Structures are given as C-alpha cells and as structure tokens.
Amino acid sequence: MPHVIIKHFAAPLTAEQQATLCEAITRSVTQAFGCSQHAVSIALRPVAPDDWHSSVFVPDIQTHPQELIKSPDYSAA
C-alpha cells in the first residue's frame, strides 16, 4: 500500500526516464501517505488511443469523478 497505476498512450521511456518518474512518484506518495518507500508499487499500463475512451475514460474518469484529485481537460491538450 499504496499502489499507483499510470494508464497512458504507449511511450518509450528510457531506463533513466522510468527511474526519474519512479523517484518522483514514490517521493510524493510517501510524503502524502506517510508510508515507507518500500510499501509503494508503481505500474505503467499502456492503452491504445482507440481504446482510451472505453477502457479508461468511461470506467475510471466518467464513472468515478469523485475519486479524481485532478481531472483532465482534453480540449487543452
């Protein structure tokens, strides 16, 4: 606890980029939840652009807006 899942369009990250992302997320999560870095797990879950709406937007964003701490603004992307 806690487990972070990042759903994203496929993007090749170098080992260095993954390490930087991992360190930043781990630091933020341990500060927010007061847990050990050893308790944190992080997964990268690529999603095809054509599947985003049905696999991510509807089930995770549209259906559970009360769980979001940051909402997307796709018009600004």
PAMI-358361 format. One record per residue (C-alpha): residue number from 1; residue in three letters; x, y, z. Coordinates in Angstrom, 1 decimal, always signed. Example, Ala and Ser with C-alpha at 12.3 -4.5 7.8 and 13.67 -1.06 7.14 Angstrom:
REM residues 2
<rec 1, "ALA", <+12.3, -4.5, +7.8>>;
<rec 2, "SER", <+13.7, -1.1, +7.1>>;
END
This chain:
REM residues 77
<rec 1, "MET", <+0.0, +0.0, +0.0>>;
<rec 2, "PRO", <-0.2, +2.3, -1.9>>;
<rec 3, "HIS", <-0.2, +1.0, -5.5>>;
<rec 4, "VAL", <-0.2, +3.6, -8.3>>;
<rec 5, "ILE", <-1.3, +2.7, -11.8>>;
<rec 6, "ILE", <-0.4, +5.1, -14.7>>;
<rec 7, "LYS", <-2.5, +4.4, -17.8>>;
<rec 8, "HIS", <-1.1, +6.2, -20.8>>;
<rec 9, "PHE", <-0.6, +6.1, -24.5>>;
<rec 10, "ALA", <+2.4, +4.0, -25.4>>;
<rec 11, "ALA", <+5.5, +6.0, -25.0>>;
<rec 12, "PRO", <+9.0, +4.5, -25.0>>;
<rec 13, "LEU", <+10.7, +5.6, -21.7>>;
<rec 14, "THR", <+14.4, +5.0, -21.2>>;
<rec 15, "ALA", <+15.5, +3.4, -18.0>>;
<rec 16, "GLU", <+16.6, +6.8, -16.8>>;
<rec 17, "GLN", <+13.2, +8.3, -17.5>>;
<rec 18, "GLN", <+11.5, +5.4, -15.7>>;
<rec 19, "ALA", <+13.8, +5.9, -12.7>>;
<rec 20, "THR", <+13.1, +9.6, -12.6>>;
<rec 21, "LEU", <+9.4, +9.1, -12.8>>;
<rec 22, "CYS", <+9.6, +6.3, -10.2>>;
<rec 23, "GLU", <+11.5, +8.5, -7.8>>;
<rec 24, "ALA", <+9.2, +11.5, -8.2>>;
<rec 25, "ILE", <+6.0, +9.4, -7.7>>;
<rec 26, "THR", <+7.5, +7.5, -4.8>>;
<rec 27, "ARG", <+8.6, +10.7, -3.0>>;
<rec 28, "SER", <+5.2, +12.3, -3.5>>;
<rec 29, "VAL", <+3.3, +9.2, -2.3>>;
<rec 30, "THR", <+5.4, +8.6, +0.8>>;
<rec 31, "GLN", <+5.1, +12.3, +1.8>>;
<rec 32, "ALA", <+1.3, +12.3, +1.3>>;
<rec 33, "PHE", <+0.5, +9.0, +2.9>>;
<rec 34, "GLY", <+3.3, +8.9, +5.5>>;
<rec 35, "CYS", <+4.4, +5.4, +4.4>>;
<rec 36, "SER", <+7.7, +3.8, +3.7>>;
<rec 37, "GLN", <+9.1, +3.9, +0.1>>;
<rec 38, "HIS", <+9.3, +0.1, +0.4>>;
<rec 39, "ALA", <+5.4, +0.0, +0.6>>;
<rec 40, "VAL", <+4.9, +1.8, -2.7>>;
<rec 41, "SER", <+4.4, +0.0, -6.0>>;
<rec 42, "ILE", <+4.0, +1.6, -9.4>>;
<rec 43, "ALA", <+2.8, +0.1, -12.7>>;
<rec 44, "LEU", <+2.8, +1.6, -16.2>>;
<rec 45, "ARG", <-0.2, +0.4, -18.2>>;
<rec 46, "PRO", <-0.1, +1.5, -21.9>>;
<rec 47, "VAL", <-3.5, +1.8, -23.5>>;
<rec 48, "ALA", <-4.1, +2.1, -27.3>>;
<rec 49, "PRO", <-5.5, +5.5, -28.3>>;
<rec 50, "ASP", <-8.5, +3.9, -29.9>>;
<rec 51, "ASP", <-9.3, +2.1, -26.6>>;
<rec 52, "TRP", <-8.8, +5.1, -24.3>>;
<rec 53, "HIS", <-12.5, +6.2, -24.2>>;
<rec 54, "SER", <-13.9, +2.7, -23.4>>;
<rec 55, "SER", <-11.0, +1.4, -21.3>>;
<rec 56, "VAL", <-10.0, +4.4, -19.3>>;
<rec 57, "PHE", <-12.3, +7.5, -19.7>>;
<rec 58, "VAL", <-15.6, +5.8, -19.1>>;
<rec 59, "PRO", <-14.8, +3.3, -16.3>>;
<rec 60, "ASP", <-12.2, +5.4, -14.4>>;
<rec 61, "ILE", <-12.9, +9.1, -15.1>>;
<rec 62, "GLN", <-16.6, +9.5, -16.1>>;
<rec 63, "THR", <-17.9, +6.8, -13.8>>;
<rec 64, "HIS", <-15.9, +7.8, -10.7>>;
<rec 65, "PRO", <-15.3, +11.6, -10.8>>;
<rec 66, "GLN", <-15.4, +11.8, -7.0>>;
<rec 67, "GLU", <-12.2, +9.8, -6.9>>;
<rec 68, "LEU", <-10.2, +12.2, -9.1>>;
<rec 69, "ILE", <-7.8, +14.6, -7.5>>;
<rec 70, "LYS", <-7.1, +16.1, -10.9>>;
<rec 71, "SER", <-9.5, +16.0, -13.9>>;
<rec 72, "PRO", <-8.4, +16.0, -17.5>>;
<rec 73, "ASP", <-9.0, +18.9, -19.8>>;
<rec 74, "TYR", <-8.7, +17.2, -23.2>>;
<rec 75, "SER", <-9.6, +20.5, -25.0>>;
<rec 76, "ALA", <-6.3, +22.0, -23.8>>;
<rec 77, "ALA", <-4.2, +19.0, -24.8>>;
END
